[in-house]
Amino acid sequence: MFLTFDVEPDAPPYQSDSYRGVKEGIPWILDFLDSVGVKATFFITGVIAKRYPELVKEIVGRGHEVGSHGLDHSRLDKLPREEAVRNIRESLKILWRFCNVRSFRAPNLQLPSYLIPSLRGLGIIVDSSVAVYKKGHMKAPGWVEGILRIPATVTSSTIRLPGVLARRLTLPHSRQFHVLFYHPWEFVRVRRKPLYRPDIWMRTGDYARRMLEAIIQEALERGFKFEKLGDAPSLCG
Ligand SMILES: [Zn+2]
């Protein structure tokens, strides 16, 4: 089982000038994960890593994995191909100052397949830019041109549903390649205005924190083991 966080401005593109998730959400997440002994994968944009280098050092220092979430959260499918490759490469150049990078997740889970060989050429071995709940995406992990693609299994806002439902939808069964997917900004109270989708602001902050605690606790009690996504290829045997 894998716990992943996409580290980006708050609720992009709605609050792209706000970084409360990074400044307040991540310290809480790191302390919580330490308290339960769980390691996670943090997909960080290059811009955030450049802006908050101490936080990236903290994430690495506490034993978590750092993956790339692109340079500036631009949608890679909207950029010309060469521009998209440059965007990924620039994000990696920044992250390589802190650690080796093996895993990638594209902003908005949009990774055109023609970018996969470029990712491989840059040392990426795991991609999680796919989701089982997205139309046309792969439903199970699989190797594509030297990269293990592992779909997210639970969409992030699930954690903010009413308790019983959140737990049931988040931990439905015991398969190994179960990828939980959240954003640090979900663990701070996101502003409701300017008006945008309730699935973004609803029950952010304390509610999401209590629910993450409950879900991870239950997962551990049920015997799930948490791994870092970059280690997934060795788990495949
Ligand atoms: Zn994102």
Residues whose N, C-alpha, C, O or C-beta is under 5 A from the ligand:
A	BS01	ZN	D6 E8 P107 N108
